[in-house]
Amino acid sequence: MAKYSKSASKDVKSALHRKKKGTLKSGKGGKGGTVKSRKQAIAIALSEARKKGKKVPTKKK
């Protein structure tokens, strides 16, 4: 059984492209600075996928 849905993987892929372009922003509503780290970009993409209701495991505490 897959942990992540294919559409969630696509969201991560597009977020990494946005990071590379410099258009991926952190913070609520993208009001923060530009994302520098790869891990941060993946975390943002997974949280966006979670909000859309895609199959993503719950956030670890």
C-alpha positions as CSV (number, residue, x, y, z in Angstrom):
1,M,0.0,0.0,0.0
2,A,1.4,3.4,-1.0
3,K,1.9,6.0,1.7
4,Y,1.4,9.0,-0.7
5,S,-1.0,9.4,-3.6
6,K,0.3,10.1,-7.1
7,S,-1.3,13.5,-7.1
8,A,0.5,14.3,-3.8
9,S,3.8,13.4,-5.5
10,K,3.0,15.7,-8.3
11,D,2.4,18.5,-5.8
12,V,5.8,17.9,-4.3
13,K,7.4,17.9,-7.8
14,S,5.7,21.2,-8.7
15,A,6.8,22.8,-5.3
16,L,10.4,21.8,-6.0
17,H,10.2,23.5,-9.4
18,R,8.7,26.6,-7.8
19,K,11.6,26.6,-5.2
20,K,14.1,26.4,-8.1
21,K,12.4,29.3,-9.8
22,G,12.3,31.3,-6.6
23,T,8.6,31.7,-6.5
24,L,7.9,29.4,-3.5
25,K,7.2,31.4,-0.4
26,S,7.0,30.3,3.2
27,G,4.5,31.4,5.8
28,K,0.7,31.9,5.9
29,G,-0.5,33.0,2.5
30,G,3.0,33.1,1.1
31,K,3.8,36.3,3.0
32,G,7.2,35.0,4.3
33,G,10.5,34.9,2.5
34,T,11.5,32.7,-0.3
35,V,12.2,29.1,0.6
36,K,15.9,28.1,0.6
37,S,16.0,24.5,1.7
38,R,14.7,21.4,-0.1
39,K,13.2,19.9,3.1
40,Q,11.2,23.1,3.7
41,A,9.9,23.0,0.1
42,I,8.8,19.3,0.5
43,A,7.1,20.1,3.9
44,I,5.1,23.0,2.3
45,A,4.0,20.8,-0.6
46,L,2.8,18.0,1.7
47,S,0.9,20.4,3.9
48,E,-0.8,21.9,0.8
49,A,-1.7,18.4,-0.4
50,R,-3.1,17.6,3.0
51,K,-5.3,20.7,2.9
52,K,-6.6,19.6,-0.6
53,G,-7.6,16.3,0.9
54,K,-5.0,14.1,-0.9
55,K,-3.6,10.9,0.6
56,V,-0.7,12.0,2.8
57,P,0.2,10.6,6.2
58,T,-0.5,12.9,9.2
59,K,2.2,15.3,10.3
60,K,4.6,13.9,12.9
61,K,4.9,15.9,16.2
